[in-house]
Amino acid sequence: MKKTLCIFLSFLILITSFLALPVSSQAATYKPDRKIQMQAAMRYAGPRMLWHHPIAAIRHMMNEW
């Protein structure tokens, strides 16, 4: 069961990696107060994304590394 799940997830990651859009090299810059608001929003939404959109969350983590 675990091996099948790992194979399935690997396959999904492989397929979705071809659908990923190119990443812009220019990062968004925010004012300090807006940056704090965005960090708070990401701290709230980040863990929930694993449950609602696990493939997108894994893709996001892979792009960050």
N, CA, C and O atoms as a CHARMM CRD file, in Angstrom:
* protein
*
  260
    1    1 MET  N      0.82500  -1.19700   0.00000 PROA 1      0.00000
    2    1 MET  CA     0.00000   0.00000   0.00000 PROA 1      0.00000
    3    1 MET  C      0.86800   1.25900   0.00000 PROA 1      0.00000
    4    1 MET  O      0.63600   2.16700  -0.79800 PROA 1      0.00000
    5    2 LYS  N      1.87300   1.32200   0.89600 PROA 2      0.00000
    6    2 LYS  CA     2.71500   2.50100   0.96600 PROA 2      0.00000
    7    2 LYS  C      3.52600   2.66600  -0.31400 PROA 2      0.00000
    8    2 LYS  O      3.71800   3.78300  -0.79700 PROA 2      0.00000
    9    3 LYS  N      4.00300   1.54300  -0.86300 PROA 3      0.00000
   10    3 LYS  CA     4.79700   1.61600  -2.09400 PROA 3      0.00000
   11    3 LYS  C      3.93300   2.11800  -3.24300 PROA 3      0.00000
   12    3 LYS  O      4.37800   2.93400  -4.05100 PROA 3      0.00000
   13    4 THR  N      2.71100   1.63500  -3.31400 PROA 4      0.00000
   14    4 THR  CA     1.78900   2.07400  -4.36400 PROA 4      0.00000
   15    4 THR  C      1.49100   3.55900  -4.23500 PROA 4      0.00000
   16    4 THR  O      1.44700   4.27700  -5.23400 PROA 4      0.00000
   17    5 LEU  N      1.28700   4.01600  -3.01000 PROA 5      0.00000
   18    5 LEU  CA     1.01800   5.43400  -2.77600 PROA 5      0.00000
   19    5 LEU  C      2.20600   6.28800  -3.17800 PROA 5      0.00000
   20    5 LEU  O      2.04100   7.33900  -3.79600 PROA 5      0.00000
   21    6 CYS  N      3.40900   5.83600  -2.82800 PROA 6      0.00000
   22    6 CYS  CA     4.61600   6.58000  -3.20200 PROA 6      0.00000
   23    6 CYS  C      4.77800   6.65100  -4.71900 PROA 6      0.00000
   24    6 CYS  O      5.13800   7.69500  -5.26200 PROA 6      0.00000
   25    7 ILE  N      4.51300   5.54800  -5.39000 PROA 7      0.00000
   26    7 ILE  CA     4.61400   5.53100  -6.85600 PROA 7      0.00000
   27    7 ILE  C      3.57600   6.46800  -7.45800 PROA 7      0.00000
   28    7 ILE  O      3.87100   7.21700  -8.39000 PROA 7      0.00000
   29    8 PHE  N      2.36500   6.42300  -6.92200 PROA 8      0.00000
   30    8 PHE  CA     1.29400   7.28000  -7.42400 PROA 8      0.00000
   31    8 PHE  C      1.63200   8.75700  -7.23100 PROA 8      0.00000
   32    8 PHE  O      1.45900   9.56200  -8.14700 PROA 8      0.00000
   33    9 LEU  N      2.11700   9.11400  -6.03300 PROA 9      0.00000
   34    9 LEU  CA     2.46900  10.50600  -5.76700 PROA 9      0.00000
   35    9 LEU  C      3.64500  10.95900  -6.62900 PROA 9      0.00000
   36    9 LEU  O      3.67100  12.09600  -7.10100 PROA 9      0.00000
   37   10 SER  N      4.61100  10.07500  -6.83300 PROA 10     0.00000
   38   10 SER  CA     5.74100  10.40900  -7.70400 PROA 10     0.00000
   39   10 SER  C      5.25700  10.66700  -9.12700 PROA 10     0.00000
   40   10 SER  O      5.71800  11.59400  -9.79300 PROA 10     0.00000
   41   11 PHE  N      4.33900   9.85000  -9.57600 PROA 11     0.00000
   42   11 PHE  CA     3.78100  10.02800 -10.91300 PROA 11     0.00000
   43   11 PHE  C      3.04700  11.35400 -11.02100 PROA 11     0.00000
   44   11 PHE  O      3.19500  12.06900 -12.01200 PROA 11     0.00000
   45   12 LEU  N      2.25200  11.68800 -10.00400 PROA 12     0.00000
   46   12 LEU  CA     1.52500  12.96300 -10.02900 PROA 12     0.00000
   47   12 LEU  C      2.47800  14.14900 -10.02400 PROA 12     0.00000
   48   12 LEU  O      2.25100  15.13000 -10.73200 PROA 12     0.00000
   49   13 ILE  N      3.52800  14.07100  -9.24200 PROA 13     0.00000
   50   13 ILE  CA     4.50500  15.15800  -9.20700 PROA 13     0.00000
   51   13 ILE  C      5.18000  15.29600 -10.55800 PROA 13     0.00000
   52   13 ILE  O      5.39100  16.40900 -11.03900 PROA 13     0.00000
   53   14 LEU  N      5.51900  14.17700 -11.17100 PROA 14     0.00000
   54   14 LEU  CA     6.15200  14.20600 -12.48500 PROA 14     0.00000
   55   14 LEU  C      5.23200  14.84300 -13.52500 PROA 14     0.00000
   56   14 LEU  O      5.66800  15.68600 -14.30900 PROA 14     0.00000
   57   15 ILE  N      3.97900  14.44600 -13.53100 PROA 15     0.00000
   58   15 ILE  CA     3.01400  14.98200 -14.49800 PROA 15     0.00000
   59   15 ILE  C      2.79200  16.47400 -14.25700 PROA 15     0.00000
   60   15 ILE  O      2.80300  17.26200 -15.20300 PROA 15     0.00000
   61   16 THR  N      2.59300  16.86600 -13.00100 PROA 16     0.00000
   62   16 THR  CA     2.30100  18.27100 -12.72600 PROA 16     0.00000
   63   16 THR  C      3.52200  19.16300 -12.93200 PROA 16     0.00000
   64   16 THR  O      3.37400  20.36500 -13.15300 PROA 16     0.00000
   65   17 SER  N      4.71900  18.59700 -12.86300 PROA 17     0.00000
   66   17 SER  CA     5.90300  19.41800 -13.09600 PROA 17     0.00000
   67   17 SER  C      5.95500  19.90700 -14.54100 PROA 17     0.00000
   68   17 SER  O      6.51000  20.97100 -14.81400 PROA 17     0.00000
   69   18 PHE  N      5.38300  19.14000 -15.46400 PROA 18     0.00000
   70   18 PHE  CA     5.33300  19.57800 -16.85600 PROA 18     0.00000
   71   18 PHE  C      4.30600  20.68400 -17.06300 PROA 18     0.00000
   72   18 PHE  O      4.39000  21.43600 -18.03300 PROA 18     0.00000
   73   19 LEU  N      3.34200  20.78600 -16.16000 PROA 19     0.00000
   74   19 LEU  CA     2.30100  21.80400 -16.27800 PROA 19     0.00000
   75   19 LEU  C      2.66700  23.10600 -15.58400 PROA 19     0.00000
   76   19 LEU  O      1.95000  24.09900 -15.71100 PROA 19     0.00000
   77   20 ALA  N      3.76700  23.11200 -14.85900 PROA 20     0.00000
   78   20 ALA  CA     4.16200  24.30300 -14.10000 PROA 20     0.00000
   79   20 ALA  C      4.51300  25.44600 -15.04600 PROA 20     0.00000
   80   20 ALA  O      5.13800  25.24300 -16.08700 PROA 20     0.00000
   81   21 LEU  N      4.10800  26.62600 -14.67000 PROA 21     0.00000
   82   21 LEU  CA     4.41300  27.81000 -15.45000 PROA 21     0.00000
   83   21 LEU  C      5.82300  28.29400 -15.12200 PROA 21     0.00000
   84   21 LEU  O      6.31000  28.04600 -14.01900 PROA 21     0.00000
   85   22 PRO  N      6.48400  28.97000 -16.04300 PROA 22     0.00000
   86   22 PRO  CA     7.82200  29.48600 -15.73300 PROA 22     0.00000
   87   22 PRO  C      7.76800  30.49400 -14.59100 PROA 22     0.00000
   88   22 PRO  O      6.82600  31.27700 -14.47400 PROA 22     0.00000
   89   23 VAL  N      8.78500  30.45500 -13.76600 PROA 23     0.00000
   90   23 VAL  CA     8.84400  31.32800 -12.60200 PROA 23     0.00000
   91   23 VAL  C      9.55700  32.61400 -12.97800 PROA 23     0.00000
   92   23 VAL  O     10.61400  32.58500 -13.60800 PROA 23     0.00000
   93   24 SER  N      8.98400  33.72800 -12.59700 PROA 24     0.00000
   94   24 SER  CA     9.59100  35.01400 -12.87400 PROA 24     0.00000
   95   24 SER  C     10.82600  35.20000 -12.00700 PROA 24     0.00000
   96   24 SER  O     10.83500  34.79600 -10.84500 PROA 24     0.00000
   97   25 SER  N     11.85600  35.80100 -12.55600 PROA 25     0.00000
   98   25 SER  CA    13.07500  36.01500 -11.78500 PROA 25     0.00000
   99   25 SER  C     12.96500  37.25000 -10.88600 PROA 25     0.00000
  100   25 SER  O     13.79500  37.45300 -10.00000 PROA 25     0.00000
  101   26 GLN  N     11.95600  38.05600 -11.11700 PROA 26     0.00000
  102   26 GLN  CA    11.78100  39.25900 -10.31100 PROA 26     0.00000
  103   26 GLN  C     10.84500  38.95000  -9.13800 PROA 26     0.00000
  104   26 GLN  O      9.68700  38.58500  -9.34400 PROA 26     0.00000
  105   27 ALA  N     11.34200  39.09600  -7.92600 PROA 27     0.00000
  106   27 ALA  CA    10.54200  38.81100  -6.73900 PROA 27     0.00000
  107   27 ALA  C      9.69800  40.02600  -6.38200 PROA 27     0.00000
  108   27 ALA  O     10.08500  41.16800  -6.62700 PROA 27     0.00000
  109   28 ALA  N      8.54600  39.75400  -5.80400 PROA 28     0.00000
  110   28 ALA  CA     7.68400  40.84200  -5.35900 PROA 28     0.00000
  111   28 ALA  C      8.28300  41.46500  -4.10400 PROA 28     0.00000
  112   28 ALA  O      8.72800  40.76000  -3.19900 PROA 28     0.00000
  113   29 THR  N      8.28800  42.77200  -4.06300 PROA 29     0.00000
  114   29 THR  CA     8.79400  43.46700  -2.87800 PROA 29     0.00000
  115   29 THR  C      7.64400  44.21800  -2.23000 PROA 29     0.00000
  116   29 THR  O      6.84600  44.86300  -2.91100 PROA 29     0.00000
  117   30 TYR  N      7.56600  44.13100  -0.92000 PROA 30     0.00000
  118   30 TYR  CA     6.49500  44.76400  -0.17700 PROA 30     0.00000
  119   30 TYR  C      7.07600  45.75200   0.82200 PROA 30     0.00000
  120   30 TYR  O      8.24300  45.65600   1.20100 PROA 30     0.00000
  121   31 LYS  N      6.26000  46.69000   1.23700 PROA 31     0.00000
  122   31 LYS  CA     6.63700  47.57000   2.33500 PROA 31     0.00000
  123   31 LYS  C      6.67700  46.72600   3.61400 PROA 31     0.00000
  124   31 LYS  O      6.01900  45.68800   3.68700 PROA 31     0.00000
  125   32 PRO  N      7.44300  47.16100   4.62300 PROA 32     0.00000
  126   32 PRO  CA     7.60400  46.33400   5.83100 PROA 32     0.00000
  127   32 PRO  C      6.28700  45.92500   6.50700 PROA 32     0.00000
  128   32 PRO  O      6.16300  44.78200   6.94700 PROA 32     0.00000
  129   33 ASP  N      5.30600  46.82800   6.60000 PROA 33     0.00000
  130   33 ASP  CA     4.05300  46.46000   7.25800 PROA 33     0.00000
  131   33 ASP  C      3.25600  45.45800   6.42400 PROA 33     0.00000
  132   33 ASP  O      2.62100  44.55400   6.96900 PROA 33     0.00000
  133   34 ARG  N      3.29300  45.62200   5.11400 PROA 34     0.00000
  134   34 ARG  CA     2.60300  44.68400   4.22300 PROA 34     0.00000
  135   34 ARG  C      3.29600  43.31700   4.23700 PROA 34     0.00000
  136   34 ARG  O      2.64200  42.28000   4.13000 PROA 34     0.00000
  137   35 LYS  N      4.62000  43.33000   4.37000 PROA 35     0.00000
  138   35 LYS  CA     5.38000  42.08500   4.42500 PROA 35     0.00000
  139   35 LYS  C      4.98600  41.27300   5.65500 PROA 35     0.00000
  140   35 LYS  O      4.85900  40.05100   5.57300 PROA 35     0.00000
  141   36 ILE  N      4.79400  41.93400   6.78700 PROA 36     0.00000
  142   36 ILE  CA     4.37800  41.25200   8.00900 PROA 36     0.00000
  143   36 ILE  C      2.98600  40.64300   7.83400 PROA 36     0.00000
  144   36 ILE  O      2.72900  39.53000   8.29500 PROA 36     0.00000
  145   37 GLN  N      2.09100  41.37300   7.16800 PROA 37     0.00000
  146   37 GLN  CA     0.74300  40.84700   6.90100 PROA 37     0.00000
  147   37 GLN  C      0.80100  39.61600   6.00800 PROA 37     0.00000
  148   37 GLN  O      0.08300  38.64400   6.24200 PROA 37     0.00000
  149   38 MET  N      1.65100  39.65100   4.98700 PROA 38     0.00000
  150   38 MET  CA     1.78000  38.51500   4.07700 PROA 38     0.00000
  151   38 MET  C      2.37300  37.29500   4.79100 PROA 38     0.00000
  152   38 MET  O      1.95000  36.16700   4.54100 PROA 38     0.00000
  153   39 GLN  N      3.34500  37.51300   5.67300 PROA 39     0.00000
  154   39 GLN  CA     3.92000  36.41300   6.42800 PROA 39     0.00000
  155   39 GLN  C      2.87200  35.75300   7.31600 PROA 39     0.00000
  156   39 GLN  O      2.82100  34.52800   7.42400 PROA 39     0.00000
  157   40 ALA  N      2.03200  36.57700   7.95500 PROA 40     0.00000
  158   40 ALA  CA     0.96800  36.03400   8.80700 PROA 40     0.00000
  159   40 ALA  C     -0.02400  35.22000   7.97700 PROA 40     0.00000
  160   40 ALA  O     -0.46400  34.15300   8.40300 PROA 40     0.00000
  161   41 ALA  N     -0.36900  35.71800   6.80700 PROA 41     0.00000
  162   41 ALA  CA    -1.30700  34.99800   5.94300 PROA 41     0.00000
  163   41 ALA  C     -0.71800  33.66900   5.48000 PROA 41     0.00000
  164   41 ALA  O     -1.42300  32.66100   5.43900 PROA 41     0.00000
  165   42 MET  N      0.57200  33.65800   5.13000 PROA 42     0.00000
  166   42 MET  CA     1.21700  32.43200   4.67600 PROA 42     0.00000
  167   42 MET  C      1.37200  31.41800   5.81600 PROA 42     0.00000
  168   42 MET  O      1.26700  30.21200   5.59400 PROA 42     0.00000
  169   43 ARG  N      1.62200  31.91000   7.02900 PROA 43     0.00000
  170   43 ARG  CA     1.71400  30.99900   8.17700 PROA 43     0.00000
  171   43 ARG  C      0.36500  30.33200   8.44400 PROA 43     0.00000
  172   43 ARG  O      0.31100  29.18700   8.89400 PROA 43     0.00000
  173   44 TYR  N     -0.71200  31.04700   8.16700 PROA 44     0.00000
  174   44 TYR  CA    -2.05300  30.48100   8.34900 PROA 44     0.00000
  175   44 TYR  C     -2.39500  29.51700   7.20900 PROA 44     0.00000
  176   44 TYR  O     -2.88300  28.41200   7.44700 PROA 44     0.00000
  177   45 ALA  N     -2.13900  29.94100   5.98400 PROA 45     0.00000
  178   45 ALA  CA    -2.59600  29.17900   4.82300 PROA 45     0.00000
  179   45 ALA  C     -1.67500  28.02400   4.45600 PROA 45     0.00000
  180   45 ALA  O     -2.13200  27.02500   3.90100 PROA 45     0.00000
  181   46 GLY  N     -0.38800  28.14400   4.75600 PROA 46     0.00000
  182   46 GLY  CA     0.57600  27.13000   4.33700 PROA 46     0.00000
  183   46 GLY  C      0.24700  25.72100   4.79400 PROA 46     0.00000
  184   46 GLY  O      0.14900  24.82400   3.95700 PROA 46     0.00000
  185   47 PRO  N      0.07000  25.48800   6.09800 PROA 47     0.00000
  186   47 PRO  CA    -0.23800  24.12900   6.54900 PROA 47     0.00000
  187   47 PRO  C     -1.57500  23.60500   6.01600 PROA 47     0.00000
  188   47 PRO  O     -1.72100  22.40500   5.78300 PROA 47     0.00000
  189   48 ARG  N     -2.53300  24.48200   5.82700 PROA 48     0.00000
  190   48 ARG  CA    -3.84100  24.05200   5.31700 PROA 48     0.00000
  191   48 ARG  C     -3.76700  23.63800   3.85100 PROA 48     0.00000
  192   48 ARG  O     -4.55900  22.82100   3.38200 PROA 48     0.00000
  193   49 MET  N     -2.81500  24.20700   3.14500 PROA 49     0.00000
  194   49 MET  CA    -2.67300  23.87100   1.72400 PROA 49     0.00000
  195   49 MET  C     -2.29300  22.40700   1.54300 PROA 49     0.00000
  196   49 MET  O     -2.65400  21.79800   0.53600 PROA 49     0.00000
  197   50 LEU  N     -1.56900  21.83200   2.50600 PROA 50     0.00000
  198   50 LEU  CA    -1.20300  20.42100   2.41800 PROA 50     0.00000
  199   50 LEU  C     -2.43500  19.52700   2.37600 PROA 50     0.00000
  200   50 LEU  O     -2.42000  18.49400   1.70700 PROA 50     0.00000
  201   51 TRP  N     -3.49200  19.90100   3.07300 PROA 51     0.00000
  202   51 TRP  CA    -4.70800  19.09200   3.08900 PROA 51     0.00000
  203   51 TRP  C     -5.59000  19.35100   1.87900 PROA 51     0.00000
  204   51 TRP  O     -6.19100  18.41800   1.34600 PROA 51     0.00000
  205   52 HSD  N     -5.68000  20.59300   1.43800 PROA 52     0.00000
  206   52 HSD  CA    -6.60300  20.93500   0.36400 PROA 52     0.00000
  207   52 HSD  C     -5.99000  20.74900  -1.02400 PROA 52     0.00000
  208   52 HSD  O     -6.68300  20.33400  -1.95300 PROA 52     0.00000
  209   53 HSD  N     -4.71100  21.04900  -1.17500 PROA 53     0.00000
  210   53 HSD  CA    -4.02900  20.93900  -2.46500 PROA 53     0.00000
  211   53 HSD  C     -2.62800  20.36000  -2.26100 PROA 53     0.00000
  212   53 HSD  O     -1.63900  21.08300  -2.38000 PROA 53     0.00000
  213   54 PRO  N     -2.53300  19.05900  -1.95400 PROA 54     0.00000
  214   54 PRO  CA    -1.22700  18.49100  -1.61100 PROA 54     0.00000
  215   54 PRO  C     -0.21800  18.54900  -2.75400 PROA 54     0.00000
  216   54 PRO  O      0.97000  18.75900  -2.50800 PROA 54     0.00000
  217   55 ILE  N     -0.65200  18.37100  -3.97100 PROA 55     0.00000
  218   55 ILE  CA     0.28800  18.38700  -5.10100 PROA 55     0.00000
  219   55 ILE  C      0.84100  19.78900  -5.30800 PROA 55     0.00000
  220   55 ILE  O      2.03700  19.95900  -5.54200 PROA 55     0.00000
  221   56 ALA  N     -0.02300  20.79000  -5.22200 PROA 56     0.00000
  222   56 ALA  CA     0.44100  22.17000  -5.36100 PROA 56     0.00000
  223   56 ALA  C      1.40000  22.53600  -4.22800 PROA 56     0.00000
  224   56 ALA  O      2.37500  23.25700  -4.44300 PROA 56     0.00000
  225   57 ALA  N      1.12300  22.04000  -3.03200 PROA 57     0.00000
  226   57 ALA  CA     2.00200  22.33700  -1.89700 PROA 57     0.00000
  227   57 ALA  C      3.37100  21.69500  -2.09300 PROA 57     0.00000
  228   57 ALA  O      4.39500  22.32100  -1.81900 PROA 57     0.00000
  229   58 ILE  N      3.39500  20.45000  -2.56600 PROA 58     0.00000
  230   58 ILE  CA     4.67200  19.76700  -2.81400 PROA 58     0.00000
  231   58 ILE  C      5.43200  20.47100  -3.92000 PROA 58     0.00000
  232   58 ILE  O      6.64500  20.65800  -3.82000 PROA 58     0.00000
  233   59 ARG  N      4.72900  20.86400  -4.97700 PROA 59     0.00000
  234   59 ARG  CA     5.38400  21.57800  -6.07200 PROA 59     0.00000
  235   59 ARG  C      5.98200  22.89700  -5.58000 PROA 59     0.00000
  236   59 ARG  O      7.08700  23.27200  -5.97000 PROA 59     0.00000
  237   60 HSD  N      5.24400  23.58800  -4.72800 PROA 60     0.00000
  238   60 HSD  CA     5.72600  24.85000  -4.17700 PROA 60     0.00000
  239   60 HSD  C      6.98600  24.62900  -3.33500 PROA 60     0.00000
  240   60 HSD  O      7.94600  25.39300  -3.43500 PROA 60     0.00000
  241   61 MET  N      6.97500  23.58800  -2.51100 PROA 61     0.00000
  242   61 MET  CA     8.15300  23.30300  -1.68000 PROA 61     0.00000
  243   61 MET  C      9.36000  22.92100  -2.54600 PROA 61     0.00000
  244   61 MET  O     10.49200  23.29500  -2.24000 PROA 61     0.00000
  245   62 MET  N      9.11000  22.17800  -3.62200 PROA 62     0.00000
  246   62 MET  CA    10.21700  21.78200  -4.49400 PROA 62     0.00000
  247   62 MET  C     10.79200  22.98600  -5.22100 PROA 62     0.00000
  248   62 MET  O     12.00300  23.05300  -5.42800 PROA 62     0.00000
  249   63 ASN  N      9.95800  23.93300  -5.61100 PROA 63     0.00000
  250   63 ASN  CA    10.44400  25.13700  -6.30400 PROA 63     0.00000
  251   63 ASN  C     11.22200  26.04700  -5.37000 PROA 63     0.00000
  252   63 ASN  O     12.09700  26.78900  -5.81600 PROA 63     0.00000
  253   64 GLU  N     10.91400  26.00100  -4.08100 PROA 64     0.00000
  254   64 GLU  CA    11.61600  26.85000  -3.11800 PROA 64     0.00000
  255   64 GLU  C     13.02600  26.36300  -2.84400 PROA 64     0.00000
  256   64 GLU  O     13.89000  27.16400  -2.48800 PROA 64     0.00000
  257   65 TRP  N     13.28500  25.05300  -3.00000 PROA 65     0.00000
  258   65 TRP  CA    14.60800  24.51200  -2.67200 PROA 65     0.00000
  259   65 TRP  C     15.48900  24.58800  -3.84100 PROA 65     0.00000
  260   65 TRP  O     16.64900  24.18100  -3.76700 PROA 65     0.00000
